[in-house]
Amino acid sequence: MSSNSPTRWFFLSTWLVVSFALGSLEAQERFSNLNPETQRILLQRNPEEDFLYQQNVRDVSSLPFIETTISLNLSPFYFTGFTFDGNKLVYSTRGESVRHSRCNGNICIILTDRNLLAISNYDTQFSKSPIFNEANFKVKLGTDAGYVLTERNIYVYNGILNQWKQIGIESESVKAMSSRKQLGLILTSKRILFIDFYQDEIISYSHPSRNFHSIEIKDRHIYCYAIDRVISYDFNTKSVEELPLDRQPH
């Protein structure tokens, strides 16, 4: 390398920094020239995103193609649902206001200022669970089941049986929630909940605090992968097994 290489690299890096700064200034100038309404629209955050649950533990489950075959029509006085076989479901709002709604696969969930509501392709009625003094809501939907996480509870909607269950988590932090067809999983800082929606069963398994990096629902099994081991649950035998993982050489 020639003796003037450090100098050349200095001028190149300086040019890149200046170009980036000028580009940023140009973008800012273009933005400032837009009318206030356009600026507001560009800066506005989609409020629906505030209700979407995000998890740090990776879900490596193989998910099938999802076709949503159920829909909602939300009016001030009535919520109307339409299932895949043509059934019409009606719910009188009685003054309730909608905060969030979403459909996926065979289910729809509605969050109002008073209740959690849901419909599914497996039933002909709205399912309801009241909520009290809870302010933060995060929603995650599978094709046949859904979760609503608050600061104190997880509300689990079983679309196959069209019913809600409430699980208290005041002393736990939720790491992951997942569902695939009739099976589900909730991973917290203290336990793993293995869920069979078809059988209406929830199996709780306490675990020491481990750094789980991924989860998987496969066939009739659920796997939770940590750095040193995998915890698996077999729904056929209803048994939990912990297997050590051999560390690979670096």
HELIX and SHEET records of a PDB file:
HELIX    1   1 SER A    5  SER A   32  1                                  28    
HELIX    2   2 PRO A   36  LEU A   43  1                                   8    
HELIX    3   3 PRO A   47  PHE A   51  5                                   5    
SHEET    1   A 5 ARG A  58  ASP A  59  0                                        
SHEET    2   A 5 SER A 214  LYS A 218  1                                        
SHEET    3   A 5 HIS A 221  TYR A 225 -1                                        
SHEET    4   A 5 ARG A 229  ASP A 234 -1                                        
SHEET    5   A 5 SER A 239  PRO A 244 -1                                        
SHEET    1   B 3 SER A  71  LEU A  74  0                                        
SHEET    2   B 3 TYR A  78  PHE A  82 -1                                        
SHEET    3   B 3 LYS A  88  SER A  92 -1                                        
SHEET    1   C 4 VAL A  98  ASN A 104  0                                        
SHEET    2   C 4 ILE A 107  THR A 112 -1                                        
SHEET    3   C 4 ASN A 115  SER A 120 -1                                        
SHEET    4   C 4 SER A 127  PRO A 130 -1                                        
SHEET    1   D 4 LYS A 138  LEU A 141  0                                        
SHEET    2   D 4 ALA A 145  LEU A 149 -1                                        
SHEET    3   D 4 ASN A 153  ASN A 158 -1                                        
SHEET    4   D 4 GLN A 163  GLY A 168 -1                                        
SHEET    1   E 4 VAL A 174  ARG A 180  0                                        
SHEET    2   E 4 LEU A 183  THR A 188 -1                                        
SHEET    3   E 4 ARG A 191  ASP A 196 -1                                        
SHEET    4   E 4 GLU A 201  SER A 206 -1                                        
END                                                                             
